[in-house]
């Protein structure tokens, strides 16, 4: 049963890393290259869509890692799993304090109501997101190492 939990947790976190990596290094570049207001509208739509899903994914990943850490406490790699869970806690805190406030504003923007500094706000979100992606990649790497 522990092996199934380990594999399932690693897959869930790995998929989350893949989505967030894609947002950071592929989707944002595509959206930023679109002409006119299309990029901003795409960012707003993405903020609504992913903003509805990611809280469950982040909290779920953290919960699965915590269960793995508790269930596997006396097994090899437990320290790696605990450290990965701590990094996932950091990613949730970063999300709540840094990224969600910007996303909550962004998802309601239209070309008619967006603030003058909307590009600066999106750039700030992207910088915070790069750091969060590095944190969750580190957590994922630790989970994979704990499996080995």
C-alpha positions in Angstrom: 0.0 0.0 0.0 2.9 2.4 0.8 4.4 1.8 -2.6 1.1 2.8 -4.3 0.9 5.9 -2.2 4.5 6.8 -3.1 4.0 6.3 -6.8 0.6 8.1 -6.8 2.0 11.1 -4.9 5.0 11.3 -7.2 2.8 11.3 -10.3 0.5 13.9 -8.9 3.3 16.2 -7.9 5.1 15.5 -11.2 2.1 16.5 -13.3 1.7 19.7 -11.2 5.3 20.5 -11.9 4.8 19.9 -15.6 1.7 22.2 -15.8 3.4 25.0 -13.9 6.6 24.6 -15.9 4.6 24.8 -19.1 2.8 28.0 -17.8 6.1 29.6 -16.9 8.2 28.8 -19.9 5.7 28.1 -22.7 2.2 29.5 -22.2 3.3 32.9 -20.9 5.7 33.4 -23.8 2.9 32.5 -26.2 0.4 34.8 -24.6 2.9 37.7 -24.4 3.6 37.4 -28.1 0.0 37.7 -29.2 -1.1 40.9 -30.8 -3.2 43.6 -29.3 -5.3 42.7 -26.3 -5.3 39.0 -27.0 -2.4 38.2 -24.7 -4.0 40.0 -21.7 -7.3 38.3 -22.4 -5.5 35.0 -22.5 -3.8 35.7 -19.2 -7.1 36.6 -17.6 -8.8 33.4 -18.9 -5.8 31.2 -17.8 -6.0 32.9 -14.4 -9.6 32.0 -14.1 -9.2 28.4 -15.3 -6.0 27.4 -13.5 -6.9 29.6 -10.5 -9.9 27.3 -10.0 -7.9 24.0 -10.2 -4.5 24.7 -8.7 -5.5 25.3 -5.1 -6.8 21.7 -4.9 -3.7 20.4 -6.7 -1.3 22.2 -4.4 -3.1 21.3 -1.2 -3.7 17.7 -2.5 0.0 17.3 -3.3 1.0 18.6 0.1 -1.5 16.3 1.8 -0.3 13.2 -0.1 3.3 14.1 0.7 2.4 14.5 4.4 0.6 11.1 4.4 3.6 9.5 2.7 5.9 11.1 5.3 3.8 9.7 8.2 3.2 6.3 6.7 6.8 5.8 5.7 8.4 7.4 8.7 10.6 4.4 9.5 11.5 3.7 5.8 14.5 4.9 3.8 13.9 8.3 2.3 11.6 9.6 5.0 13.7 12.7 5.5 13.6 13.5 1.8 9.8 13.2 1.8 9.5 15.5 4.9 11.8 18.0 3.1 9.7 17.8 0.0 6.5 18.4 2.0 8.2 21.4 3.6 8.9 22.8 0.2 5.3 22.2 -0.9 4.2 24.1 2.2 6.5 26.9 1.1 4.9 26.8 -2.4 1.4 27.1 -0.9 2.5 30.0 1.3 4.1 31.7 -1.7 0.9 31.2 -3.7 -1.4 32.7 -1.0 0.8 35.7 -0.2 2.4 36.5 -3.5 0.7 35.0 -6.6 -3.0 34.7 -5.7 -3.5 38.4 -5.0 -2.1 39.3 -8.4 -4.0 36.5 -10.1 -7.3 37.6 -8.5 -6.9 41.0 -10.0 -5.7 39.7 -13.4 -8.6 37.3 -13.9 -11.1 40.1 -13.8 -9.3 42.4 -16.2 -10.6 43.3 -19.6 -9.1 45.8 -22.0 -11.6 48.3 -20.7 -10.9 48.0 -17.0 -7.3 46.9 -16.6 -5.0 49.2 -14.7 -2.3 51.1 -16.4 0.4 49.0 -14.7 -1.2 45.7 -15.7 2.0 44.6 -17.5 4.2 45.3 -14.5 1.8 43.3 -12.3 1.9 40.3 -14.7 5.7 40.6 -14.9 5.8 40.5 -11.0 3.5 37.4 -11.0 5.8 35.7 -13.6 8.9 36.4 -11.5 7.2 35.0 -8.4 6.0 32.0 -10.4 9.5 31.2 -11.6 10.6 30.9 -8.0 7.6 28.8 -7.1 8.3 26.5 -10.0 11.9 26.1 -8.8 10.5 25.2 -5.3 8.1 22.6 -6.6 10.7 21.1 -8.9 13.0 20.7 -5.9 10.1 19.0 -4.0 9.4 16.7 -6.9 13.1 15.8 -7.2 13.2 14.9 -3.5 10.1 12.7 -3.9 11.7 10.9 -6.8 15.0 10.4 -4.9 13.0 9.0 -2.0 11.6 6.4 -4.3 15.1 5.2 -5.3 
